[in-house]
Amino acid sequence: MDEINATNETNTTGTVGPQGPPQSIIIANQVIVTATTICMMIGMGATITPREVWENLKKPIGPIIGICCQFLLSPFLGWALAKAFNLEPSVAIGTLAIATCPGGVLSNILTYITDGDTCLSVVMTAVSTVVAFGFMPLWLFVYSRSWVSAGALIPYVEIVIALVLICIPCGIGMLIKWKLPKYAKPTANVCTVLAIIGVLIVLVIVSNLNPLMFTSSYEPYMVALLIPVFAFGFGYIIPLVLRQGHQKSRTIAFETGIQNSALALTVTNIVILRSGGSLQAITLSLVPSLHAVSSALIGIISALSYATYQCVQRKKDKVKPDEEALEERRGEKSSEDGTDNKGFDSNTAVEDGKANEGFDSKPDQEKGDGNQANITDKTSKEDAKPTEDDKEDVKKFF
């Protein structure tokens, strides 16, 4: 880290001063992040059951795809964009810190708002936090070689704390759903609202925590903006290509695009506190701070847009059946009228035909049979009468 501080004297991210933000603000930010995480995970736990968690662990195709996107795609995106925009070493290391972090709990709220697979989101968040024990130091070691040779600072204690903040409150929420099911949905709704308020407060604090956010050049802004954009895009397309469906693809996209910014800022805060709060060390937190704001805004706007679209579609679907029912009623009514008329005419015709047939056909048949008999009798009688030749033959004989 000494090499990073040495290179910050002539960086392009802004003017560096002798003192950073007060330590009290940093501590307050950590407290609010912790409270928001606890509230968020209680709400998410109230929407899932142990059986759903077991189903995702028993057939872990979705979590595996999400972990691959999280720890293969995101670190590479961070490294590639830092190289493409030629970031200073300290800013680049901060970029790697956020790119190698596990999924953030904000993804759980966004998944819940967009009718995604909430259980898969919670499972992925917990699993990615566990996997971060190995992958975070690995990728920091591999990719940071492009800028520094110093050992990477990995906050293992903070990772454990993050895992505890995910699992225990989530377990409390699941217990509420199991023992008090009628309070599960209200708990989820209230906790979601409180968590969103907490996220907005954290974004405001983070924006004021780093003074370089308003004075730096455009490169860190572009990197902080493009990382979540590409992560959301590829995080949705890859699962969709692998036939995971739109619901799971949305879930994995949010999990890939939303990083655990609190964990990344914890890493940079440790360096800031150790350096006495110098602005040279604060350059490490520049991209993580920008990324926290940009990814949250992109995710919230996307989630609210999707929720609005779904609401409009539901209203259209509700109106459409009413119109179809009205049309069906009109059609049934007209068909009933047509059936009555048709039945009346056809029955009358059939009855008339039967009457005529019964009245005419039998007499005609009887008449025909009588005429045929008369003709036969006449023929027999004519045949029985002797002819003149017969008479002459009789006279000759006698």
C-alpha positions as CSV (number, residue, x, y, z in Angstrom):
1,M,0.0,0.0,0.0
2,D,3.0,2.3,0.4
3,E,3.5,2.1,-3.3
4,I,0.0,3.1,-3.9
5,N,0.3,6.2,-1.7
6,A,3.5,7.1,-3.4
7,T,1.9,7.1,-6.8
8,N,-1.0,9.3,-5.7
9,E,1.1,12.5,-5.5
10,T,0.7,13.1,-9.3
11,N,-2.6,11.3,-10.1
12,T,-5.3,12.5,-12.4
13,T,-8.2,12.1,-10.0
14,G,-8.1,15.5,-8.4
15,T,-6.3,17.7,-6.0
16,V,-5.1,15.8,-2.9
17,G,-5.2,17.5,0.5
18,P,-3.7,16.6,3.9
19,Q,-6.9,15.4,5.6
20,G,-9.8,13.2,4.8
21,P,-13.3,12.9,6.2
22,P,-13.9,12.7,10.0
23,Q,-13.7,9.2,11.5
24,S,-17.1,9.7,13.1
25,I,-18.7,9.8,9.7
26,I,-17.0,6.6,8.6
27,I,-18.2,4.8,11.7
28,A,-21.7,6.2,11.3
29,N,-21.8,4.9,7.8
30,Q,-20.7,1.5,8.9
31,V,-23.5,1.5,11.6
32,I,-26.2,2.5,9.2
33,V,-25.0,-0.1,6.6
34,T,-25.1,-2.8,9.3
35,A,-28.6,-1.8,10.5
36,T,-29.8,-1.7,6.9
37,T,-28.4,-5.1,6.2
38,I,-30.1,-6.7,9.2
39,C,-33.4,-5.1,8.4
40,M,-33.1,-6.1,4.8
41,M,-32.3,-9.8,5.5
42,I,-35.1,-10.2,8.1
43,G,-37.6,-9.0,5.4
44,M,-36.1,-11.4,2.8
45,G,-36.1,-14.3,5.2
46,A,-39.8,-13.7,5.8
47,T,-40.5,-14.5,2.1
48,I,-38.8,-17.9,1.9
49,T,-38.9,-21.3,3.6
50,P,-36.2,-23.8,4.5
51,R,-37.6,-26.2,1.8
52,E,-37.0,-23.5,-0.9
53,V,-33.5,-23.1,0.3
54,W,-32.9,-26.8,0.3
55,E,-34.3,-27.1,-3.3
56,N,-31.8,-24.5,-4.5
57,L,-28.9,-26.2,-2.7
58,K,-30.0,-29.7,-3.9
59,K,-30.1,-28.5,-7.6
60,P,-27.5,-25.8,-7.5
61,I,-27.5,-25.0,-11.2
62,G,-28.7,-21.4,-10.7
63,P,-26.3,-20.7,-7.8
64,I,-23.4,-22.2,-9.8
65,I,-24.1,-20.0,-12.8
66,G,-24.5,-16.9,-10.5
67,I,-21.2,-17.7,-8.7
68,C,-19.4,-18.0,-12.0
69,C,-20.7,-14.7,-13.2
70,Q,-19.9,-13.1,-9.8
71,F,-16.3,-14.3,-9.4
72,L,-15.2,-14.9,-13.0
73,L,-17.0,-12.1,-15.0
74,S,-17.0,-9.2,-12.5
75,P,-13.2,-9.3,-11.6
76,F,-12.3,-9.5,-15.3
77,L,-14.6,-6.6,-16.1
78,G,-13.0,-4.5,-13.3
79,W,-9.4,-5.3,-14.5
80,A,-10.2,-4.7,-18.2
81,L,-11.9,-1.4,-17.6
82,A,-9.2,-0.2,-15.3
83,K,-6.7,-1.0,-18.0
84,A,-8.8,0.5,-20.8
85,F,-9.2,3.8,-19.0
86,N,-5.6,3.8,-17.7
87,L,-6.5,4.4,-14.1
88,E,-3.9,5.4,-11.5
89,P,-2.7,2.4,-9.4
90,S,-4.6,3.4,-6.2
91,V,-7.8,4.0,-8.2
92,A,-7.3,0.7,-10.1
93,I,-6.8,-1.2,-6.8
94,G,-10.0,0.3,-5.5
95,T,-11.7,-0.9,-8.7
96,L,-10.5,-4.4,-8.1
97,A,-11.7,-4.3,-4.5
98,I,-15.3,-3.7,-5.6
99,A,-15.1,-6.0,-8.6
100,T,-13.9,-9.0,-6.5
101,C,-16.5,-8.5,-3.8
102,P,-19.4,-11.0,-3.3
103,G,-23.0,-10.0,-4.1
104,G,-24.7,-7.3,-2.1
105,V,-27.9,-7.5,-0.1
106,L,-29.5,-4.8,-2.2
107,S,-29.9,-7.4,-4.9
108,N,-32.3,-9.3,-2.6
109,I,-34.6,-6.2,-2.4
110,L,-34.4,-5.6,-6.2
111,T,-35.2,-9.3,-6.8
112,Y,-38.2,-9.1,-4.4
113,I,-39.5,-6.0,-6.1
114,T,-39.3,-7.5,-9.6
115,D,-40.9,-10.8,-8.7
116,G,-37.6,-12.7,-9.1
117,D,-36.5,-15.8,-7.3
118,T,-36.0,-14.4,-3.8
119,C,-34.8,-17.7,-2.3
120,L,-32.2,-18.1,-5.1
121,S,-31.0,-14.5,-4.5
122,V,-30.6,-15.0,-0.7
123,V,-28.8,-18.4,-1.3
124,M,-26.5,-16.8,-3.9
125,T,-25.7,-13.9,-1.5
126,A,-24.8,-16.3,1.3
127,V,-22.9,-18.7,-0.9
128,S,-20.9,-15.9,-2.7
129,T,-20.0,-14.5,0.7
130,V,-18.5,-17.8,1.7
131,V,-16.8,-18.3,-1.6
132,A,-15.3,-14.8,-1.3
133,F,-12.9,-16.2,1.4
134,G,-11.0,-17.8,-1.4
135,F,-11.8,-15.9,-4.6
136,M,-11.4,-12.4,-3.3
137,P,-7.7,-12.7,-2.2
138,L,-7.0,-14.9,-5.3
139,W,-8.2,-12.3,-7.8
140,L,-6.8,-9.3,-5.9
141,F,-3.4,-11.1,-6.0
142,V,-3.7,-12.0,-9.7
143,Y,-5.0,-8.8,-11.1
144,S,-3.3,-6.3,-8.9
145,R,0.1,-7.4,-10.2
146,S,-0.5,-5.1,-13.1
147,W,-0.1,-2.1,-10.8
148,V,1.6,-3.0,-7.5
149,S,3.7,-5.8,-6.0
150,A,2.6,-5.3,-2.4
151,G,0.5,-7.9,-0.7
152,A,-3.3,-7.4,-0.9
153,L,-5.2,-6.5,2.2
154,I,-8.1,-8.9,2.7
155,P,-10.6,-8.2,5.4
156,Y,-11.4,-11.8,6.5
157,V,-13.0,-10.6,9.8
158,E,-15.3,-8.3,7.9
159,I,-16.2,-11.1,5.5
160,V,-17.2,-13.3,8.5
161,I,-19.2,-10.4,9.9
162,A,-21.0,-9.9,6.5
163,L,-21.8,-13.6,6.5
164,V,-23.3,-13.5,10.0
165,L,-25.3,-10.4,9.1
166,I,-26.8,-12.3,6.2
167,C,-27.5,-15.7,7.8
168,I,-28.8,-14.8,11.3
169,P,-31.3,-12.1,10.3
170,C,-32.5,-14.2,7.4
171,G,-33.0,-17.1,9.8
172,I,-35.1,-14.8,12.0
173,G,-37.3,-13.9,9.1
174,M,-37.8,-17.5,8.1
175,L,-38.7,-18.3,11.7
176,I,-41.4,-15.5,11.5
177,K,-42.8,-17.1,8.3
178,W,-42.9,-20.5,10.0
179,K,-44.3,-19.6,13.4
180,L,-46.3,-16.4,12.6
181,P,-47.2,-16.8,8.9
182,K,-49.9,-14.0,9.0
183,Y,-47.1,-11.5,10.0
184,A,-44.7,-12.7,7.4
185,K,-45.8,-10.5,4.5
186,P,-46.3,-7.3,6.5
187,T,-42.8,-7.9,8.0
188,A,-41.3,-8.3,4.6
189,N,-43.0,-5.1,3.3
190,V,-42.1,-3.0,6.3
191,C,-38.5,-4.2,6.3
192,T,-38.2,-3.6,2.6
193,V,-39.3,0.0,2.9
194,L,-37.0,0.6,5.9
195,A,-34.1,-1.0,4.0
196,I,-34.7,1.2,0.9
197,I,-34.6,4.3,3.2
198,G,-31.4,3.0,4.7
199,V,-29.8,2.5,1.3
200,L,-30.7,6.0,0.3
201,I,-29.1,7.4,3.5
202,V,-26.0,5.4,2.9
203,L,-25.8,6.7,-0.7
204,V,-25.9,10.3,0.6
205,I,-23.2,9.6,3.2
206,V,-21.0,7.8,0.7
207,S,-21.4,10.7,-1.7
208,N,-20.2,13.1,1.0
209,L,-17.6,10.8,2.4
210,N,-15.3,11.0,-0.6
211,P,-14.7,14.6,-1.7
212,L,-12.9,13.4,-4.8
213,M,-16.2,12.2,-6.2
214,F,-16.9,15.7,-7.3
215,T,-13.5,16.8,-8.4
216,S,-12.0,13.7,-10.2
217,S,-11.7,13.3,-14.0
218,Y,-14.2,11.3,-16.1
219,E,-12.3,8.0,-16.1
220,P,-13.3,6.7,-12.6
221,Y,-16.9,7.8,-13.4
222,M,-16.9,5.8,-16.6
223,V,-15.4,2.7,-14.9
224,A,-17.9,2.9,-12.0
225,L,-20.8,3.2,-14.5
226,L,-19.7,0.5,-17.0
227,I,-19.0,-2.2,-14.5
228,P,-22.6,-2.6,-13.3
229,V,-24.0,-2.0,-16.8
230,F,-21.9,-4.9,-18.3
231,A,-22.5,-7.0,-15.2
232,F,-26.3,-6.6,-15.3
233,G,-26.3,-7.3,-19.1
234,F,-24.0,-10.4,-19.1
235,G,-25.5,-11.5,-15.8
236,Y,-28.9,-11.7,-17.5
237,I,-27.9,-13.0,-21.0
238,I,-25.7,-15.9,-19.8
239,P,-28.3,-17.6,-17.6
240,L,-31.0,-17.0,-20.3
241,V,-28.8,-18.7,-22.9
242,L,-28.4,-21.6,-20.4
243,R,-32.2,-21.9,-20.2
244,Q,-32.7,-20.7,-16.7
245,G,-35.8,-18.6,-17.6
246,H,-36.5,-14.9,-17.2
247,Q,-37.2,-15.1,-13.4
248,K,-33.9,-16.7,-12.5
249,S,-32.0,-14.7,-15.1
250,R,-33.2,-11.4,-13.5
251,T,-32.2,-12.7,-10.1
252,I,-28.7,-13.6,-11.3
253,A,-28.3,-10.3,-13.1
254,F,-29.1,-8.4,-9.9
255,E,-26.7,-10.6,-8.0
256,T,-23.9,-10.0,-10.5
257,G,-24.4,-6.3,-10.9
258,I,-24.9,-5.4,-7.2
259,Q,-21.6,-5.9,-5.4
260,N,-21.2,-5.8,-1.6
261,S,-20.1,-2.1,-1.6
262,A,-20.0,-2.1,2.2
263,L,-17.4,-4.8,2.2
264,A,-15.3,-3.0,-0.5
265,L,-15.6,0.3,1.5
266,T,-14.5,-1.6,4.6
267,V,-11.3,-2.6,2.9
268,T,-10.6,1.0,1.8
269,N,-11.7,2.4,5.2
270,I,-9.1,0.2,6.9
271,V,-6.4,1.7,4.7
272,I,-7.8,5.2,5.4
273,L,-7.9,4.8,9.1
274,R,-4.4,3.3,9.1
275,S,-3.1,6.2,7.1
276,G,-4.6,8.8,9.5
277,G,-7.4,9.7,7.1
278,S,-5.2,11.2,4.3
279,L,-6.8,11.9,1.0
280,Q,-4.0,9.9,-0.7
281,A,-5.6,6.8,0.8
282,I,-9.1,8.0,0.0
283,T,-8.4,7.6,-3.7
284,L,-8.7,3.8,-3.0
285,S,-12.4,4.3,-2.2
286,L,-13.2,6.5,-5.2
287,V,-14.5,3.8,-7.6
288,P,-16.1,1.8,-4.8
289,S,-18.0,4.9,-3.7
290,L,-19.0,5.8,-7.3
291,H,-19.9,2.1,-8.0
292,A,-22.1,2.0,-4.9
293,V,-24.1,5.0,-6.1
294,S,-24.3,4.0,-9.8
295,S,-25.1,0.3,-9.3
296,A,-27.8,1.2,-6.8
297,L,-29.4,3.8,-9.0
298,I,-29.3,1.6,-12.1
299,G,-30.7,-1.4,-10.1
300,I,-33.4,0.7,-8.4
301,I,-34.5,2.4,-11.7
302,S,-34.5,-1.0,-13.5
303,A,-36.5,-2.6,-10.7
304,L,-39.1,0.3,-10.5
305,S,-39.4,0.3,-14.3
306,Y,-40.1,-3.4,-14.3
307,A,-42.5,-3.2,-11.4
308,T,-44.4,-0.3,-13.1
309,Y,-44.6,-2.3,-16.4
310,Q,-45.9,-5.3,-14.5
311,C,-48.5,-3.2,-12.8
312,V,-49.7,-1.7,-16.1
313,Q,-49.9,-5.2,-17.6
314,R,-51.9,-6.5,-14.7
315,K,-54.4,-3.7,-15.1
316,K,-54.6,-4.4,-18.9
317,D,-55.1,-8.1,-18.2
318,K,-57.8,-7.3,-15.7
319,V,-59.6,-5.1,-18.1
320,K,-59.3,-7.5,-21.0
321,P,-61.1,-10.4,-19.4
322,D,-64.0,-8.0,-18.5
323,E,-64.2,-7.0,-22.2
324,E,-64.0,-10.6,-23.3
325,A,-66.7,-11.6,-20.9
326,L,-68.9,-8.8,-22.2
327,E,-68.3,-9.9,-25.8
328,E,-69.0,-13.5,-24.8
329,R,-72.2,-12.5,-23.2
330,R,-73.3,-10.6,-26.3
331,G,-72.3,-13.6,-28.5
332,E,-74.2,-16.0,-26.3
333,K,-77.3,-13.7,-26.3
334,S,-77.2,-13.4,-30.1
335,S,-76.6,-17.1,-30.5
336,E,-79.6,-17.9,-28.2
337,D,-81.8,-15.6,-30.3
338,G,-80.7,-17.3,-33.5
339,T,-81.1,-20.7,-32.0
340,D,-84.7,-19.9,-31.0
341,N,-85.7,-18.7,-34.4
342,K,-83.9,-21.5,-36.2
343,G,-85.5,-24.0,-33.9
344,F,-88.9,-22.6,-34.4
345,D,-88.7,-22.6,-38.2
346,S,-87.0,-26.0,-38.5
347,N,-89.4,-27.7,-36.2
348,T,-92.4,-26.2,-38.0
349,A,-91.0,-27.3,-41.3
350,V,-90.2,-30.8,-40.1
351,E,-93.7,-31.1,-38.6
352,D,-95.3,-29.9,-41.8
353,G,-93.2,-32.2,-43.8
354,K,-94.1,-35.1,-41.6
355,A,-97.8,-34.2,-41.7
356,N,-97.7,-33.9,-45.5
357,E,-95.7,-37.0,-45.8
358,G,-98.1,-38.9,-43.5
359,F,-101.2,-37.5,-45.3
360,D,-100.1,-37.8,-48.9
361,S,-97.8,-40.7,-49.2
362,K,-100.0,-43.3,-47.7
363,P,-103.1,-42.5,-49.8
364,D,-101.0,-42.3,-52.9
365,Q,-99.4,-45.6,-52.1
366,E,-102.9,-47.1,-51.5
367,K,-104.2,-45.6,-54.7
368,G,-101.2,-46.9,-56.6
369,D,-101.7,-50.4,-55.2
370,G,-105.5,-50.3,-56.0
371,N,-104.9,-49.2,-59.6
372,Q,-102.3,-51.9,-60.1
373,A,-104.8,-54.5,-58.8
374,N,-107.5,-53.2,-61.1
375,I,-105.3,-53.5,-64.1
376,T,-104.3,-57.0,-63.2
377,D,-108.0,-58.0,-62.8
378,K,-109.0,-56.5,-66.1
379,T,-106.1,-58.3,-67.8
380,S,-107.2,-61.5,-66.3
381,K,-110.8,-61.0,-67.3
382,E,-109.8,-60.1,-70.9
383,D,-107.6,-63.1,-71.1
384,A,-110.5,-65.3,-69.8
385,K,-112.9,-64.1,-72.6
386,P,-112.9,-66.4,-75.8
387,T,-111.8,-64.9,-79.1
388,E,-113.4,-65.3,-82.6
389,D,-110.7,-67.7,-83.6
390,D,-111.4,-69.9,-80.6
391,K,-115.1,-69.9,-81.6
392,E,-114.4,-71.0,-85.2
393,D,-112.1,-73.8,-84.0
394,V,-114.9,-75.1,-81.8
395,K,-117.4,-75.2,-84.6
396,K,-115.1,-77.0,-86.9
397,F,-114.4,-79.6,-84.2
398,F,-118.0,-80.4,-83.8
